[in-house]
Amino acid sequence: MHPRHRHRPLPRQAQPSARRGQRGQVITEYLLVAGVLALMLFGTFPGADRSVVELLIKAYRDAWSSFSYALSFPL
């Protein structure tokens, strides 16, 4: 590396207190979004007998059984 391209590290400045408060807020927002997504994917809603994940698993199994049945025919 050429000597002109070396930079001295900048002095570390104290973080303002507002940034420390944002860190807790970000964690809370992530937990809230993750909780809502988990509820939507794994929870059953009134009038539905299965969750979204269970419906996706059933659709995959039905598609696989149709595909394997089609493969069983001789060419």
C-alpha positions in Angstrom: 0.0 0.0 0.0 1.3 3.4 -0.9 2.2 5.7 2.1 -0.1 8.4 0.8 -3.1 6.1 1.0 -2.8 5.3 4.7 -5.2 7.0 6.9 -5.1 7.6 10.5 -8.2 6.2 12.3 -10.6 8.8 13.3 -11.1 9.3 17.0 -14.1 7.6 18.5 -16.7 9.9 19.6 -19.2 9.3 22.4 -22.6 8.2 21.1 -25.4 10.5 21.9 -28.0 9.2 24.2 -30.7 9.2 21.5 -28.8 6.5 19.6 -28.8 4.3 22.7 -32.5 4.6 23.0 -33.0 3.7 19.3 -31.2 0.4 19.8 -33.9 -0.8 22.3 -36.6 0.5 20.0 -35.2 -1.5 17.0 -35.1 -4.7 19.0 -38.7 -4.1 20.1 -39.8 -3.5 16.5 -38.1 -6.7 15.3 -39.7 -8.7 18.0 -43.1 -7.2 17.2 -42.8 -8.0 13.5 -41.5 -11.5 14.1 -44.4 -12.2 16.5 -47.0 -10.9 14.0 -45.5 -13.1 11.2 -45.4 -16.1 13.4 -49.0 -15.6 14.4 -50.1 -15.2 10.8 -48.2 -18.3 9.6 -48.8 -20.7 12.5 -52.0 -19.5 14.0 -55.4 -20.6 13.0 -58.0 -17.9 12.5 -61.8 -18.1 13.2 -63.5 -19.9 10.4 -60.4 -21.7 9.2 -59.5 -25.2 10.3 -55.8 -25.0 9.4 -52.9 -22.5 9.6 -51.1 -21.1 6.5 -48.2 -23.4 7.1 -50.5 -26.5 7.3 -52.2 -25.4 4.1 -48.8 -25.1 2.3 -47.7 -28.5 3.6 -51.0 -30.1 2.4 -50.6 -28.4 -1.0 -47.0 -29.7 -1.3 -48.1 -33.3 -0.4 -50.9 -33.2 -2.9 -48.7 -31.9 -5.7 -46.0 -34.5 -4.9 -48.6 -37.4 -4.9 -49.9 -36.2 -8.3 -46.3 -35.9 -9.6 -45.3 -39.3 -8.4 -48.5 -40.8 -9.9 -47.7 -39.2 -13.3 -44.1 -40.6 -13.1 -45.4 -44.1 -12.4 -46.8 -44.4 -16.0 -44.6 -46.3 -18.4 -43.4 -44.4 -21.4 
